[in-house]
Amino acid sequence: MRFSHLSAVLIYAFDVSFAGPLVENSGLQKRQDTRTEPIEGDLGAPFSGDVTNPQIDLQNPDNLQPEATDGGTVPNLKWSFSDSKERLFDGGWVRQQVVSDLPISDIFSAGQVHLKKGSSRELHWHRCDEWAYVYAGSARVSAVDENGQNQITTAQTGDIWYFPKGQAHTFQGLEDENEFILVFDNDNFDSVGTTFMLNDWLAHTPKSVLAQNLGVDESVLDDIPGGDVFGLAPTNVSTALVPDPNGQLEGNSSYVYKLSQKPAGEVPGRGGTLAIVDSRNFPVAKNIASAVVTLEPHGLRELHWHPNAAEWVFFIHGQGRATAFIGGGNARTFDFRAGDTGLFPEDAGHYIENTSDTEKLVWIEVYQSDHFADVSLTQWLALTPPDLVATALNIPVNVVETLKKQKQYLIKGN
């Protein structure tokens, strides 16, 4: 794979047809065969009475029937937004994942936001960076930086926006229904001193001071809403453009990356699509790198680890599973589906498998780094003297010599 620091985007894609029987050891098949009981062959025993939640058990087959290769103790690496408290407002809702929900995620928190057409996020700024992905609908994004330069543009489904800490911004839903995932490089974006709302600030500023500052009569400020609003009620979709004498935030200064407009190419493993977006092709994203992944049925995100950052994930569509290896004989398999988040610790070996026969698995990966980096297990072994690998794994040298020397990323299902 060729990589250039000047490339516009790294995107790989392929078309795959797959047909075959249900994998014998797939989690859902095991659970259906054992009626959601903690039984594996001759091991285990049924529950006594109604002391379990079968709906949750069905979604987490590898908890009741762990993989034989799991071992030791691995902390919980998964959180479902369905377990988060919903915050409703006139025009949408928001629910969040913060460090108290997923303690292992002490570098990222996230918000899942839904806006109706015309509804908008209150004008605000953060003491941390905000990264966002539009997975339904579209949004009109507005921002102003410390130099007085502005940007007013549209983020379509599949696009990414990024607001560095302290940059004033807002966004408004453009379609009938719009939904986004927002990620912050802070363990709780909703904590005091992390997010600053315009209305909250003005409600705690003397009206005379505010009027003098804005150069208006006090009477026009009588009806300013107060408090922490979060979302503003639907109104007409704004089409206004504001000429800026200080210049526009565009090109390398743009806060929106139009990923939806980038063509897709082929990934070596022919198992799906991978789009990498970081500071090398989205210059403002200095602290958060990301990837958007689509994995075909029974495809595999190859075994790998990340040497520069932990990997935070959010699943948008489908179902899958992953095993995280944290060293010292400690490994644990987790089941994921749309709406789940997770975090693989820095340097922890892992894979992600699509367990569906028919549906693609779609997720985003986010890293607290200026660039995406991973180490492929297969590539590492293929580029190491084959006799040493053969000795370490107790396999023939000629088998080692067949290993692929190029990263496969996403491997086609069998």
PyMOL commands that set and color helices and strands:
alter all, ss='L'
color gray80, all
select helices_A, chain A and resi 27-33+54-59+61-64+81-83+198-203+207-214+218-221+251-253+259-261+377-382+386-393+397-400
alter helices_A, ss='H'
color red, helices_A
select strands_A, chain A and resi 10-12+39-40+43-44+78-80+87-89+92-97+109-116+120-121+124-126+130-136+139-144+150-155+160-163+168-173+177-184+195-197+231-232+256-257+272-277+289-295+300-305+311-317+319-327+330-337+340-344+349-354+361-367+375-376+410-411
alter strands_A, ss='S'
color yellow, strands_A
deselect
rebuild
show_as cartoon
